[in-house]
Amino acid sequence: MNTYPIKRNKSLVNLSKEHHFGLLASWKIRRGFDLQIEPKRIADFVINLWETHLSSHFNAEEIILFNVIKHPLIDEALAQHLKLRALITSISKDFNTKQLTDFANLLEQHIRFEERQVFKMLQQELSEDKLDKIGKLLNELHKEPFEDTYKDEFWLFKD
């Protein structure tokens, strides 16, 4: 398996940066459990992550990126979005440790899938002109850089 970084088309860079934030969020969830943090604090983080970041990220991918080509990898990415949305709905109503762990694991797997397979395929299948148009639409959504302003940094230490 190639371990070198994947050369990312400039039009997809902002999504890749957001993916990095999502991978970090998955780590924070796992770290919280390692530190035996109260699951409610972790659930609050996950719900906030969805509301402030992931929901709009998923919408951007689905509306701008996933509509440009029919491909089994796109179908799989959309199916993963549905699974993550279902987990968020469940966590919002009544969470448990397994759901939160499943969320962290599925989010990480999903991001790695998009970065390693979906984005690679899009870069191979779409013209530079099409990627530029996609990039312009995505950049309209990213006028302000995303900032992590979540106050409860439970992953740093146990109170």
C-alpha positions as CSV (number, residue, x, y, z in Angstrom):
1,M,0.0,0.0,0.0
2,N,1.3,3.4,-0.9
3,T,2.1,5.4,2.2
4,Y,3.0,8.6,0.5
5,P,0.6,11.5,0.9
6,I,-2.0,11.8,-1.7
7,K,-1.6,14.7,-4.0
8,R,-4.9,16.6,-3.6
9,N,-6.4,18.8,-6.3
10,K,-6.6,22.4,-5.1
11,S,-10.4,22.3,-5.6
12,L,-10.7,19.6,-2.9
13,V,-8.2,21.0,-0.4
14,N,-10.8,22.7,1.8
15,L,-12.7,19.5,2.2
16,S,-9.5,17.7,3.0
17,K,-8.7,20.2,5.7
18,E,-12.2,19.6,7.1
19,H,-11.5,15.9,7.0
20,H,-8.4,16.5,9.1
21,F,-10.6,18.2,11.7
22,G,-13.0,15.2,11.6
23,L,-10.1,12.7,12.2
24,L,-9.0,14.8,15.1
25,A,-12.6,14.8,16.5
26,S,-12.6,10.9,16.3
27,W,-9.3,10.9,18.2
28,K,-10.8,13.3,20.8
29,I,-13.8,11.0,21.4
30,R,-11.5,7.9,21.8
31,R,-9.2,9.9,24.1
32,G,-12.1,10.9,26.2
33,F,-13.0,7.3,26.8
34,D,-9.3,6.5,27.5
35,L,-9.5,9.1,30.2
36,Q,-12.8,7.8,31.5
37,I,-14.6,11.0,30.8
38,E,-18.3,11.1,31.6
39,P,-20.0,9.9,28.4
40,K,-22.5,12.8,28.5
41,R,-19.6,15.2,28.0
42,I,-18.5,13.2,25.0
43,A,-22.0,13.0,23.6
44,D,-22.3,16.8,23.9
45,F,-19.1,17.2,21.9
46,V,-20.4,14.8,19.2
47,I,-23.7,16.7,18.9
48,N,-22.0,20.0,18.8
49,L,-19.6,18.6,16.1
50,W,-22.5,17.6,14.0
51,E,-24.4,20.9,14.4
52,T,-21.4,23.2,13.9
53,H,-19.4,21.3,11.3
54,L,-20.4,17.9,10.0
55,S,-23.9,18.6,8.9
56,S,-22.8,21.5,6.6
57,H,-19.8,19.5,5.4
58,F,-22.0,16.5,4.4
59,N,-24.5,18.8,2.7
60,A,-21.7,20.5,0.7
61,E,-20.3,17.1,-0.4
62,E,-23.8,15.8,-1.3
63,I,-24.9,18.9,-3.2
64,I,-21.7,20.1,-4.9
65,L,-19.5,17.1,-5.1
66,F,-21.5,13.9,-5.2
67,N,-23.9,15.0,-8.0
68,V,-21.2,15.4,-10.6
69,I,-20.7,11.8,-11.5
70,K,-22.4,8.4,-11.0
71,H,-20.1,5.9,-9.5
72,P,-20.2,3.1,-6.9
73,L,-17.8,4.9,-4.7
74,I,-20.2,7.9,-4.5
75,D,-23.0,5.5,-3.6
76,E,-20.9,4.1,-0.8
77,A,-20.0,7.5,0.5
78,L,-23.7,8.5,0.5
79,A,-24.6,5.3,2.4
80,Q,-21.9,6.1,5.0
81,H,-23.4,9.6,5.4
82,L,-26.8,8.0,6.1
83,K,-25.3,5.7,8.7
84,L,-23.6,8.6,10.4
85,R,-26.8,10.7,10.3
86,A,-28.7,7.8,11.9
87,L,-26.1,7.5,14.6
88,I,-26.3,11.3,15.4
89,T,-30.1,11.0,15.5
90,S,-29.8,8.2,18.0
91,I,-27.1,9.9,20.1
92,S,-29.2,13.0,20.2
93,K,-32.2,11.1,21.7
94,D,-30.5,8.7,24.1
95,F,-26.8,7.9,23.8
96,N,-24.7,5.1,25.1
97,T,-20.9,4.4,25.0
98,K,-21.2,2.0,22.1
99,Q,-22.9,4.5,19.9
100,L,-20.3,7.2,20.6
101,T,-17.5,4.7,19.9
102,D,-19.2,3.5,16.8
103,F,-19.6,7.1,15.7
104,A,-15.8,7.9,16.2
105,N,-14.9,4.7,14.3
106,L,-17.3,5.2,11.4
107,L,-16.4,8.8,11.1
108,E,-12.7,8.0,10.8
109,Q,-13.3,5.1,8.3
110,H,-15.6,7.4,6.3
111,I,-13.0,10.2,6.1
112,R,-10.2,7.8,5.1
113,F,-12.5,6.2,2.4
114,E,-13.3,9.6,0.9
115,E,-9.7,10.8,1.0
116,R,-8.1,7.6,-0.3
117,Q,-10.8,6.4,-2.8
118,V,-13.5,8.9,-3.6
119,F,-11.4,12.0,-4.0
120,K,-8.8,10.0,-5.9
121,M,-11.5,8.7,-8.3
122,L,-12.9,12.2,-8.8
123,Q,-9.5,13.6,-9.6
124,Q,-9.0,10.8,-12.2
125,E,-12.4,11.0,-13.7
126,L,-13.2,14.7,-13.8
127,S,-11.6,17.3,-16.0
128,E,-9.6,20.1,-14.6
129,D,-12.2,22.5,-15.7
130,K,-15.0,20.6,-13.9
131,L,-12.8,20.3,-10.7
132,D,-12.2,24.1,-10.9
133,K,-15.9,24.8,-11.1
134,I,-16.5,22.5,-8.1
135,G,-13.7,24.3,-6.2
136,K,-15.3,27.7,-6.8
137,L,-18.6,26.5,-5.4
138,L,-16.9,24.9,-2.4
139,N,-14.8,28.0,-1.8
140,E,-18.0,30.1,-1.6
141,L,-19.0,27.9,1.4
142,H,-15.5,28.4,2.9
143,K,-15.2,32.1,3.0
144,E,-14.4,31.9,6.7
145,P,-11.9,29.3,7.8
146,F,-13.4,26.8,10.2
147,E,-12.5,27.4,13.9
148,D,-12.9,24.9,16.6
149,T,-14.4,26.9,19.5
150,Y,-15.7,24.0,21.6
151,K,-15.0,24.9,25.2
152,D,-14.9,21.6,27.0
153,E,-11.5,20.2,26.1
154,F,-12.2,16.9,27.9
155,W,-9.6,15.1,25.8
156,L,-6.7,17.0,27.3
157,F,-7.0,15.7,30.9
158,K,-9.4,14.4,33.4
159,D,-10.9,16.9,35.9
